[in-house]
Amino acid sequence: MDVFGEMPDGIPVKRISLEGGGLTASFLTYGTVLQDLRLEGHAKPLVLGFETFDPYLTKSPYFGATAGRYANRIRDGHLEIDGNTYQLDRNFLGKHALHGGAVSMGKRLWHLEDSSKNAAVFAIDLADGEMGFPGKLKAKARFSLLEGGVLDVVYSATTDAPTLCNLAHHSYFNLGSDTVLEHQLQINAGYYLPVNEELIPTGEIAPVEGTPFDFRKPAPVAQGGPSGTFDHNFCISPDHLQLRDVAVLRNPSSGVTMRCRTTEPGLQIYDGARIDIDEPGLGGMKMGAHAGIALEPQIWPDAPHHPDFPSALLRPGETYRQHSQYIFELDRP
């Protein structure tokens, strides 16, 4: 473990490196950011990130972070639980809550609780009222590199008062090209959530058939963004299920394939259309539009306002759990 940088108040940000299953990875105590990820036999990084720490504070659109305590958007930052109303931090367009607020768990220091050659466990305590959310939330994130090129992600959390909990790993993946537009994407979902001009779900659960969002068979990522951006939740299931395959991303030119498995009912896909960063990325990568694509297993966005969406409510005595995997493979000649 080494010191990667420091917070504005001078507290050091540490980096831990893991190795296993043909993968190497580096994680930061800041936001549990996956700062770098490599696959044996493929020289380029698999995720977007920075070589130094300071750009993470000012330029990162959640590169590699844990998004929460509610990943994705909540309309108007409005929350009602058991008849009590809460105003959340409105850090998206000045109107809506995004990824838990402006100073959420993806932008705070975590404690490295345990580590080994191929695994690390991080923990964080969020205070009652943090970013407007009720309840003291204790969360943990375990990252492991397993045999077969598996990046294994396990989240858990408990609370002392009714609250929301919906965490997501927020890496932007690039499997070896300048952009991801020609990466082939397959998603095991027959429905998705249409959104309004502010990226808030309309409430409709729409079939993908006959739309650019039909990725039930492999298709170029570019298919999903005819209007310039593609940032939607795919409805994998109506509730949490066992760990299962939900998506495949493949770059034909590099021969790298990534499979995504999760217990979550939703998969947010963002094609990186709004990336516009003048800072060079890992390996000198240019980070403009579509430089990476995010595949974020999670509960559906804006669920508190839609009783027919999967619930993100967490009560005292319950434990939130999520298990997701990203599995990498390189075609061998």
C-alpha positions as CSV (number, residue, x, y, z in Angstrom):
1,M,0.0,0.0,0.0
2,D,1.2,3.5,-0.8
3,V,0.1,7.1,-0.4
4,F,-1.5,8.2,-3.7
5,G,-2.3,11.8,-2.7
6,E,-4.1,13.8,0.0
7,M,-7.4,15.4,0.6
8,P,-7.8,19.2,0.8
9,D,-7.5,19.0,4.6
10,G,-4.2,17.1,4.3
11,I,-5.4,13.6,5.2
12,P,-3.6,11.0,3.0
13,V,-5.4,9.0,0.4
14,K,-4.0,5.5,0.2
15,R,-3.8,3.1,-2.7
16,I,-3.8,-0.7,-2.4
17,S,-2.8,-3.0,-5.2
18,L,-4.3,-6.5,-5.7
19,E,-3.4,-9.4,-7.9
20,G,-5.2,-12.6,-8.8
21,G,-7.0,-14.6,-11.5
22,G,-4.9,-13.0,-14.3
23,L,-6.0,-9.5,-13.1
24,T,-4.2,-6.7,-11.3
25,A,-6.1,-3.8,-9.7
26,S,-5.5,-0.7,-7.7
27,F,-8.1,0.7,-5.3
28,L,-8.1,4.0,-3.4
29,T,-9.4,4.7,0.1
30,Y,-11.1,7.7,-1.6
31,G,-14.5,6.5,-2.7
32,T,-13.2,2.9,-3.0
33,V,-12.2,4.1,-6.5
34,L,-10.9,1.4,-8.8
35,Q,-8.0,3.5,-10.1
36,D,-6.5,0.9,-12.5
37,L,-7.4,-2.6,-13.7
38,R,-5.3,-4.7,-16.1
39,L,-5.7,-8.2,-17.7
40,E,-2.8,-10.4,-18.3
41,G,-1.9,-10.4,-22.1
42,H,-3.7,-7.1,-22.7
43,A,-1.5,-4.1,-22.0
44,K,-4.0,-1.3,-21.9
45,P,-6.1,-0.4,-18.8
46,L,-9.6,-1.8,-18.7
47,V,-11.1,1.2,-16.9
48,L,-10.9,5.0,-17.1
49,G,-8.9,6.7,-14.4
50,F,-6.1,9.2,-13.6
51,E,-2.4,8.7,-12.9
52,T,-2.5,11.2,-10.0
53,F,-5.0,12.0,-7.3
54,D,-5.9,15.6,-7.7
55,P,-8.0,15.2,-10.9
56,Y,-10.3,12.8,-9.0
57,L,-11.4,15.8,-6.8
58,T,-12.3,18.1,-9.6
59,K,-12.7,16.3,-12.9
60,S,-13.9,12.7,-12.3
61,P,-17.5,11.7,-13.2
62,Y,-17.3,9.0,-10.5
63,F,-14.6,7.1,-12.3
64,G,-14.4,3.7,-10.5
65,A,-16.2,4.9,-7.3
66,T,-18.9,3.4,-5.2
67,A,-22.0,5.4,-5.9
68,G,-24.4,5.8,-2.9
69,R,-26.1,5.9,-0.5
70,Y,-28.5,6.0,-3.4
71,A,-26.9,5.4,-6.8
72,N,-28.5,7.2,-9.8
73,R,-31.1,9.9,-9.6
74,I,-34.0,10.8,-7.2
75,R,-36.4,13.4,-8.6
76,D,-36.4,16.7,-6.9
77,G,-34.2,15.3,-4.1
78,H,-37.5,14.4,-2.5
79,L,-37.9,11.5,-0.1
80,E,-40.8,10.3,2.0
81,I,-40.5,7.4,4.4
82,D,-43.3,6.3,6.8
83,G,-45.0,9.7,6.5
84,N,-41.8,11.7,7.2
85,T,-40.4,13.9,4.4
86,Y,-36.7,14.5,3.8
87,Q,-35.0,17.0,1.4
88,L,-31.9,15.4,-0.1
89,D,-28.9,17.3,-1.5
90,R,-29.8,18.4,-5.0
91,N,-26.5,18.1,-6.8
92,F,-27.8,17.3,-10.3
93,L,-28.9,20.3,-12.4
94,G,-29.5,22.0,-9.0
95,K,-32.8,20.1,-8.9
96,H,-32.3,16.3,-8.3
97,A,-30.2,14.0,-6.1
98,L,-27.5,12.1,-7.9
99,H,-25.4,9.2,-6.4
100,G,-26.2,10.3,-2.9
101,G,-25.4,14.0,-3.1
102,A,-22.4,16.2,-3.7
103,V,-20.3,14.8,-0.8
104,S,-21.5,11.2,-0.9
105,M,-19.7,7.9,-0.2
106,G,-18.1,8.0,-3.6
107,K,-16.3,11.3,-2.7
108,R,-15.3,10.5,0.8
109,L,-12.5,8.6,2.5
110,W,-13.2,5.0,3.5
111,H,-11.3,2.9,6.1
112,L,-9.3,-0.1,4.8
113,E,-10.6,-2.8,7.2
114,D,-8.8,-5.9,5.8
115,S,-6.7,-6.9,2.9
116,S,-4.8,-9.8,1.3
117,K,-2.9,-10.4,-1.9
118,N,-6.1,-10.6,-3.9
119,A,-8.8,-8.9,-1.8
120,A,-9.6,-5.7,0.1
121,V,-12.4,-4.7,2.4
122,F,-13.3,-1.1,2.9
123,A,-15.8,0.4,5.5
124,I,-17.5,3.8,6.0
125,D,-20.0,5.2,8.5
126,L,-22.4,7.9,7.2
127,A,-24.1,10.1,9.8
128,D,-27.8,10.5,10.3
129,G,-28.8,13.4,8.0
130,E,-25.8,13.1,5.8
131,M,-26.8,14.6,2.4
132,G,-30.3,14.7,3.8
133,F,-30.7,11.0,4.2
134,P,-32.1,9.7,7.5
135,G,-30.3,7.1,9.6
136,K,-26.8,6.3,10.4
137,L,-25.6,3.9,7.7
138,K,-22.7,1.5,8.1
139,A,-21.4,0.2,4.8
140,K,-18.8,-2.2,3.6
141,A,-17.3,-3.0,0.2
142,R,-15.3,-6.1,-0.5
143,F,-13.3,-6.3,-3.8
144,S,-11.6,-9.6,-4.8
145,L,-9.7,-10.8,-7.8
146,L,-10.8,-14.5,-8.4
147,E,-9.6,-17.2,-10.7
148,G,-10.9,-16.9,-14.3
149,G,-10.4,-13.1,-14.6
150,V,-13.1,-12.2,-12.1
151,L,-13.4,-8.8,-10.4
152,D,-15.8,-9.7,-7.5
153,V,-17.7,-6.9,-5.8
154,V,-19.7,-7.4,-2.6
155,Y,-21.5,-4.5,-0.8
156,S,-23.3,-4.7,2.5
157,A,-24.9,-2.1,4.8
158,T,-27.0,-1.7,8.0
159,T,-28.9,1.3,9.4
160,D,-30.3,2.5,12.7
161,A,-33.4,4.1,11.2
162,P,-35.5,3.6,8.0
163,T,-33.5,4.9,5.1
164,L,-32.6,4.2,1.5
165,C,-29.6,2.0,0.4
166,N,-28.7,1.4,-3.3
167,L,-25.0,1.1,-4.0
168,A,-23.3,0.7,-7.4
169,H,-19.8,0.2,-8.7
170,H,-19.2,3.0,-11.2
171,S,-16.2,2.1,-13.3
172,Y,-16.1,3.2,-17.0
173,F,-14.9,0.3,-19.0
174,N,-12.9,0.4,-22.3
175,L,-11.7,-2.9,-23.7
176,G,-8.9,-1.5,-25.8
177,S,-10.0,1.2,-28.4
178,D,-10.1,4.9,-28.6
179,T,-13.9,4.9,-27.9
180,V,-16.4,2.2,-27.0
181,L,-18.8,3.0,-29.8
182,E,-17.9,-0.2,-31.7
183,H,-17.8,-2.4,-28.7
184,Q,-20.5,-5.1,-29.0
185,L,-23.0,-5.0,-26.1
186,Q,-25.6,-7.6,-25.1
187,I,-28.1,-7.1,-22.2
188,N,-30.5,-9.7,-20.9
189,A,-33.4,-7.3,-20.5
190,G,-36.7,-7.0,-22.4
191,Y,-37.6,-3.7,-20.8
192,Y,-36.0,-0.4,-19.9
193,L,-36.9,2.9,-18.3
194,P,-37.5,5.9,-20.6
195,V,-36.4,9.2,-19.1
196,N,-37.3,12.9,-19.6
197,E,-34.9,15.6,-20.8
198,E,-33.4,15.7,-17.2
199,L,-32.7,12.0,-17.2
200,I,-35.4,11.3,-14.7
201,P,-37.5,8.1,-15.3
202,T,-41.0,8.9,-16.6
203,G,-42.5,6.0,-14.7
204,E,-43.1,3.9,-17.9
205,I,-41.6,0.4,-18.0
206,A,-41.2,0.1,-21.8
207,P,-40.3,-2.8,-24.0
208,V,-36.9,-2.6,-25.8
209,E,-38.3,-4.3,-28.9
210,G,-38.3,-1.9,-31.9
211,T,-36.1,0.7,-30.0
212,P,-32.4,1.5,-30.1
213,F,-32.2,-0.1,-26.6
214,D,-32.8,-3.6,-27.9
215,F,-29.5,-5.2,-27.0
216,R,-30.9,-8.7,-26.5
217,K,-28.6,-9.7,-29.3
218,P,-25.1,-8.2,-29.5
219,A,-25.0,-4.8,-31.2
220,P,-22.6,-1.9,-31.3
221,V,-22.8,0.5,-28.3
222,A,-23.4,3.2,-30.9
223,Q,-26.9,1.8,-31.5
224,G,-28.2,3.1,-28.2
225,G,-27.3,6.7,-28.6
226,P,-29.0,8.3,-31.7
227,S,-29.7,11.5,-29.8
228,G,-26.1,11.8,-28.5
229,T,-26.4,10.1,-25.1
230,F,-27.4,6.7,-23.8
231,D,-27.9,6.7,-20.0
232,H,-30.8,4.4,-19.1
233,N,-31.7,1.7,-16.6
234,F,-32.4,-1.8,-18.1
235,C,-35.0,-3.7,-16.1
236,I,-33.3,-7.0,-15.4
237,S,-35.8,-8.3,-12.9
238,P,-38.6,-7.0,-10.6
239,D,-36.5,-7.7,-7.5
240,H,-33.1,-9.0,-6.3
241,L,-32.3,-12.5,-7.5
242,Q,-29.4,-14.9,-7.3
243,L,-26.1,-14.0,-9.0
244,R,-26.6,-14.5,-12.8
245,D,-25.3,-13.2,-16.1
246,V,-26.9,-9.9,-17.2
247,A,-24.7,-8.4,-19.8
248,V,-21.7,-9.0,-22.1
249,L,-19.4,-6.3,-23.5
250,R,-16.9,-7.3,-26.2
251,N,-14.3,-5.4,-28.3
252,P,-13.8,-7.3,-31.5
253,S,-10.6,-5.4,-32.3
254,S,-8.8,-6.3,-29.1
255,G,-10.4,-9.7,-28.4
256,V,-11.3,-8.7,-24.8
257,T,-14.7,-9.7,-23.5
258,M,-16.3,-8.7,-20.2
259,R,-19.3,-10.4,-18.7
260,C,-21.3,-8.7,-16.0
261,R,-23.1,-10.8,-13.3
262,T,-25.2,-9.4,-10.5
263,T,-28.0,-10.0,-7.9
264,E,-29.5,-6.6,-8.7
265,P,-32.8,-5.9,-10.5
266,G,-31.4,-3.1,-12.7
267,L,-28.4,-2.3,-14.8
268,Q,-27.7,1.3,-15.6
269,I,-25.8,1.7,-18.9
270,Y,-24.1,5.0,-19.7
271,D,-22.1,5.3,-22.9
272,G,-19.9,8.1,-21.7
273,A,-21.3,10.6,-24.2
274,R,-20.8,13.6,-21.9
275,I,-17.1,12.8,-20.9
276,D,-15.0,15.8,-21.8
277,I,-11.8,15.8,-19.7
278,D,-8.7,17.7,-20.7
279,E,-6.6,15.6,-18.3
280,P,-4.9,12.6,-19.9
281,G,-6.0,9.3,-18.5
282,L,-4.2,6.1,-17.6
283,G,-1.6,5.3,-20.2
284,G,-2.1,8.7,-21.8
285,M,-5.6,7.8,-22.9
286,K,-7.7,10.7,-24.3
287,M,-10.9,11.0,-22.4
288,G,-13.4,12.6,-24.6
289,A,-17.0,11.5,-25.5
290,H,-17.5,7.7,-25.4
291,A,-14.0,7.0,-24.0
292,G,-15.7,4.5,-21.6
293,I,-19.0,2.9,-20.8
294,A,-20.4,2.3,-17.3
295,L,-22.3,-0.9,-16.5
296,E,-23.8,-0.2,-13.0
297,P,-25.8,-3.0,-11.3
298,Q,-28.3,-1.3,-9.0
299,I,-31.9,-0.8,-7.9
300,W,-33.9,1.2,-10.5
301,P,-33.5,5.0,-10.4
302,D,-36.1,7.2,-8.7
303,A,-37.6,4.1,-7.1
304,P,-39.0,6.0,-4.0
305,H,-41.5,7.8,-6.4
306,H,-42.7,4.6,-8.1
307,P,-44.4,1.9,-6.0
308,D,-44.1,-0.6,-8.9
309,F,-40.3,-0.3,-9.0
310,P,-38.1,-2.5,-6.8
311,S,-37.7,-0.9,-3.3
312,A,-34.5,0.5,-1.9
313,L,-35.9,0.9,1.6
314,L,-33.6,-0.4,4.4
315,R,-34.9,-0.8,7.9
316,P,-33.1,-1.4,11.2
317,G,-32.4,-5.1,11.7
318,E,-32.1,-5.7,7.9
319,T,-28.9,-6.0,6.0
320,Y,-28.5,-4.6,2.5
321,R,-26.4,-6.9,0.2
322,Q,-25.3,-6.8,-3.4
323,H,-23.1,-9.2,-5.2
324,S,-21.7,-8.3,-8.7
325,Q,-19.0,-9.6,-10.9
326,Y,-17.1,-8.4,-13.9
327,I,-15.4,-11.3,-15.7
328,F,-12.7,-10.6,-18.3
329,E,-11.4,-12.9,-21.0
330,L,-8.9,-12.4,-23.8
331,D,-9.2,-14.3,-27.1
332,R,-6.1,-16.5,-27.5
333,P,-4.7,-17.2,-31.0
